Amino acid sequence: MTKNPPKVKKIYQNTPGSEKMWFNVLKNAARNRAYDSFIRSFILYDGISMNTEHLEAVDEEVVRWYTPNRAFYWDLRKDNNWFPFLMTLGTTIAEHRPYLYFIHQAIREEYPDNWRVFSDLVKNNTSLISGLYQQEEEEPEEFVLTKRVYREIKYMFAHFLYTMRYNISDTMGQTNNPADLGVRRKLREIFSSIPTTKEIRREYERLNPPPSKTIQALLLAPFYVFKKHIENNHPYIVWEHIANFHSEYVADMEEEIDVGVRGDERIVEQQISYILNNDLTERVDMITDRIWTANDSDRDLLMENLPLDRLAE
């Protein structure tokens, strides 16, 4: 293992002989983001190192070497025509996948010293990698959800509540009527009751979902905590009318996450990785706005049953 990886050494565009660098053709914003993400993940994040916790046997022919943040990986495949392995770049971030070939070629030209370290690490750890190919297939370990997972779910739910409150207030219209102002203040108080990560974890564990329902349960857990808060502190609010919108939100977010990781084998881990490596709060806002606009009957039902007198108190 390389304990002290070399500092990043970059060939700048004005260096003689660098006129044909791949980096010169970076003109696509999505491709630029993908390339920058790789640099942060595999070079700047934790130097260049190969630790056993970053290696994973995919099957009898492939060992996967992940970046420390698991955003990118190299598939190290047995191949008699390559020594010691055929290295193929991959990513867990869907939007970066179209640019993997570009990244692979650009990194070799722009960071040649680092590329040599990649090659030497693989050669020097041939026995370690080969040993992983020979391991018997084991049952996958139970995936443990970290505090960060619950925190991201909390942020997403907070954006759902904020967007719902904004749309309710906007539908009421803007007036300076003291009663209306009082209603808005009360709505702000009610919709700011964001569950804590501990509460979300407890609710998720109570649900105890099978692996196939992990994401659905994570998305539902904060609402169940919020529902209890409504029942205990604001019983005059018909929480079922809010639940109509939240169930649509859960279905749409499940689809959003599914599309982001489609084709990956270890689906739960990849879904969680997708949530952690993609800021989904903007998508939450957009989805909630769309649901509010599209569901006329649910919207009218919620608005007609708002207890304005109680809210204005």
N, C-alpha and C positions, 0 to 999 in steps of 0.2 A: 504494500500500500504506500502511496505517496503522502507523507505526513505534511510536507510543506509545498503545496502546489505552486508553480511559478506564477508571478504576477501576469495579469492579462497583457499580452503584447499585441498591439494592433497595427496592421499596415494601413497607413493613412492614404487617402486618395491622391495626394500630391507626391507620393513616393514614386521614383522612377520605376517603370515596369508594372505599375498597378493600374494602368489605364483600362484594363479589361476586367477589373474586379467585378464580381457579381453584385457587390454592394452598390455599384454605380447604377444598376437598373432598378433600384428600390424606388418605385414611383406609385405603388399601390398601397393605400392606407392599411388595408387588412393584412397585406403581406408584411408591411413594415411592423405592425403590431406583433405578428407572429414571430418575426425574426428577433425583435427586441425581447419578447417573452422568452425565447430560447436562450439568449445571451444571459438574461437574469437568472434563468433556471439552472443552466448547466455550467456556466462559467463564473458568474459573479455571486451566485447564491451561496455556494459553500466550497468555492475552489473546484478543483477537479479531483475527485476521489472515488474509490469504489469500496463501499461498506456493505457488509453482508445484509443489513436491513434494507438496502436498496436493490437487492437482487431477488428475482422471483422466477421459479421454474414455471413456464407456460405449458409446455408439453415435453415429449421426449426429444424434440429437436430444437427447442427455443428456450433460452433464458433471457429474461427481461431485466434490463439495468435502468432503474428509474432515477430521475433527478430527485434531490432532497424534498422538493415540494410536489413531486409526482405529476408535474405538468407535462413533462416529456419523458421519453424512454428510448433506449436502443434495444432492439431485438437482436440477440447474438445467436445466430443459427449455425448448426453444424453443416459444413459444406466442404467437400473434398477439394474443391477448386479454389478455396480461400483459406488463408492461414492467418490466425487460428480459427476465425469465425467470419461469417458474413454479417456485417453490421447494417441494420435497417432502422432508420429513425421513425419514431411514432409519437403521438401526443394524445392526451386524454381530453384536450380542449377541441371541440368539434370545429370551431371556426378557423383553427390553425391547420387543419388536415390538408387542405388543398396546396399548402406551401411547403410541405415537408421536403420535397426534392430540392427546391430552391434553397431552403435553410441548410440542408446537408452540403450542397456544393459551396454556398457562400461562406460557411463557417470554416471550411478547409482552406479557403483562399485568404480570408480576412484574419484568421487567428491560427496561422500555421504552427506556431509553437505549442499552442494548446491542443491542436489536433494530434501532434506527435505524442503529447502526454496521454491523450485518449488511447492511441494505438498501443503505447508501451504498457499502460495499465491493463489493457485486455490481454496482451501477450504475457505479462508477468503474473496474471491471475488465471491462466489457462486451467490449471488443476482445480481451482476453486469452482470455476464456471462449469467445467466438465463434470465435476462431482454432482452438481445440481441436476444435470440431465439424467443421471442414473438413479435419482431418488425415486422410490415407489410413490405412486399417486396417493396423496393423503386427502382425507376429508377436509374441506375448507374450514378454517377456524371461524368461530362466531365473530362477526364484525362488531367492534365496540365503537359506539358513538361517543365522540369527545364533546367537551364543553363548547368548543368552537362551533360544532354542528348545531347545537341547540341555540347558540347565540345568533347564528345566521338565520335560522328559522324564526327567531324572535324579531329580527330586523325586518324580515319579509312580512310578517304578520302586522308589525307596526305600520308599514307602508299601506297595507290593505285597509287598516282602520282609518288612517289619516285620509286616504283617498275617498273612502265611504263618507266620512264626516264632511269633507270638502264638497262632495256632490250633493249631500243632503242640504247643506247650507246654501249652496248655489241654486238648488231647486226651490228653496224657500223664497229666494229673491233677496235683494239688498234693500233694507229699510232702516230708518233710525228709530223705529218704534221700540221703546224700552222693553216691551214684552219680547219682541223678536231678538233683541240683543241678549236678554236673559236666557232665551232658549239656546242661542248659539254658545253662550258661556257654558251652559249645562252639557250641551253636546260635546264641547271640547273636553270637559271633565270626564264624561263617560267614555269617549273614544280614545282617551289618553291612558286608559287602564291597561297597560301592556304587561302581560305575564312575565315573570322572571324566568331565567334559564332553568332554575331549579324546579319551578312549577311546571314548566314544559316537559322537563325530563321525567318528573313524577307521573304526569298524565300519560306520556308516551309509554312508560313502563307499565302503567295500569292497563293500557290498551293491549300491550304484549302482542304486537302483530306478527304474523309470519313474514319471512323475508320478502315475499312478493308484495307485501303491503307496507313496507317500511316507509317509503316516501309519503304515501297517503296518510299514514298515522302521524308522521312528523308534522305534516301540514295541518292536520286536524287538531293536534294536541293543544296548541295555544288557544284555539277557539273554544274548546271545552272549558279551559280555565277562565277565559273571558266570560263565557256563559254563566258560570257559577258566580262570578263577580256581579253580573247584571241581576241575577236572581236574588242575591243577598243584599245588594245595595240600591238597586233601581228596579224593583219588581213591576213597576208600571210600564216598563219597556218590553215590548213583545220581541224577545230575542230571536224567535223563529223567523221573523221577517229579515233580519240581518243574516241568519243562517242560510236563507235561500241564495243570497249572493255569495256567501263564503263557500258553499258547496260547488258553485260554478267556478269560483276561483281555484279551488283545490283540483278540480278536473283539468282546468286549463294549465295550471302549473305542472301537474303530473305529465301532461303531454309535452310541455316545454322542456322539461328535464329529460324525458324519454328520448325525444328527438336529438337532444344534445349528446347522448351517449349510445345511440342505437348502433348495434353491431358489436359492442364489447361483451366479453364473456362473463366477467364477474360484475353483474349488473348493479348490485346494491353499492359495492365499493365505488364503481364508476359514477353512479348517480350522486353519491355523497361528494366525491371529488369534484364533480361538475358544479354542485352548489357552492362549494368552498372556493373554487377557482374562477367563478363568474359572478360578478355583481348583478344579482337578479332583481334588485329593488326597483330599477327602472321598468323592468318587465312587469313586476307586480302592479305598479301604477297604471301602466298601459292596459293590462288585462282587466283590472278592476274598473277603470273608466269604460272600457268596451262593454263589460257585463252590465254596468249601470245604464248605459245608453240603449243596449239591445233588449233588455228585459222590462218592457213597459209595464206588464201586469205586476211583477214583483216590486218595481219601483213605486207604482201607484199605491199598492197595498201597504208598503212601508210608510210612505208619506201620509196616507189617510189615517193611519193608526198611530201616528206620533202624538203622544199625550202633551200637547202644547201647553195646556194649563199647568200641569205638574212640572214641566220643564222650565216654565217661566218663574216658578216660585223661588 
